[in-house]
Amino acid sequence: NNSDILRKLMDQIVDVGQRADLKRLGEEELSKEYGEFRHYLTERTIYNKRQRAAGKEALDWPLCLTSSSMSETRRQELSKEKMVSKLLYSIQAFTYSCCSESSDCRRLLHSKPVDTSSIYSKFGVWKAVIENNLLLLPRAELAVDGGFQPFDGRLGKTRYMGLALMAAASPVAKEIVQLCIPFPPSSDSSQSDSVFDFDADDDSRTKRAPVAYPLLCSHILTHTAGALIAVTGSARVDEGSCSTDEVVDDCRKFISLGLVARIVQVLLTGLMSWKEEQIDVVLRSMHQEMIDDTKQEECSWRQSCLDLLRIIFAREGEKAFPETANSDANLIQSQISKGIDAAKEAAVSFLLDVAVIVQILIPNIFSDTAVHPDNCPSDL
């Protein structure tokens, strides 16, 4: 049936990725860090290392997690956890494929001389705007495969994989969203951080590897794509229960969250070695300088980035702020300025890639907006 086919597809994607990593890194190096969405391999390696040290036989996952017998309920829940992990890994592969094809298309469009029509046909692109950086895919036509497969070419055919992932994600959409872009628990929800409901006899002392990394420690575009696939997959299954506008609005909100996360991720990269109090003092000084600056248009992006950092580092409850040596303050300010410039490039790159992904998932998402060469700015 369809579920078996989807499982085999995900198993194949995971196996291909693991074989490629083994060939590239070797088993010893790979076992040190399997990467995101392969937590079950990490746990198997760590716990079996302990088993061998104790002179015991190595066990496969999930039996290696416990020294006692495992209930059927917990076994099924762990099986679901592994399936979700493989689905997220497959979404990562889909995201990387879209980015790779998009990057290759832009590279060719930026080359000289360029045969635009040939490149469009090769990748299945309708038009490229904003100096050939934003790729627009063709609109879905009911006359072509019922509107479900409107794209041709190397980039357009990634929709086949997108459709498969949407179908696979629909039964576990809630878990996918919470793992990709976690929201704080509501006041009436369980105190557990896990999105999986283990039975009461679960050994809480067992240390677990995360199914997905924290958002700011991850590949944020993949996490955003996961949320988009969960939303669109649920909409396809529950056709008629929600309008296209509602689905598009949800997608835009997740893209906005992903964009903010990507900007913050870049801004924080160079500030890890400084104390929060020191950063807060410098941010206050920079904010005051922004108020005194009359070049408001040039300051718009800078101000937005500083606002994000102030939200993170502000210490409103502190009456006295520590003195920061001039040399340290200058270094922190320089690093913040570099981060602001780098974040702008990262934000543009994120939006260009996520625009392609969301068009693959929702072919006509831009049909009601004025995305046309004449309406786009001439540069980024």
Secondary structure by P-SEA (a helix, b strand, c coil): caaaaaaaaaaaaaaaaaaaaaaaccaaaaaacccccaaaaaaaaaaaaaaaaacbbbbccccccccccccaaaaaaaaaaaaaaaaaaaaaaaaaaaaaaaaaaaaaaaccccaaaaaaaaaccccccccccbbbbbcccccccccccccccccccaaaaaaaaaaaaccaaaaaaaaaccccccccccccccccccccccccccccccccccccccaaaaaaaaaaaaaaaaaaaacccccaaaaaaaaaaaaaaaaaaaaaaaaacccccccaaaaaaaaaaaaaaaaaccccccaaaaaaaaaaaaaacccccccbbbbbcaaaaaaaaaaaaaaaaaaaaaaaaaaaaaaaaaaaaccccccccccccccccccc
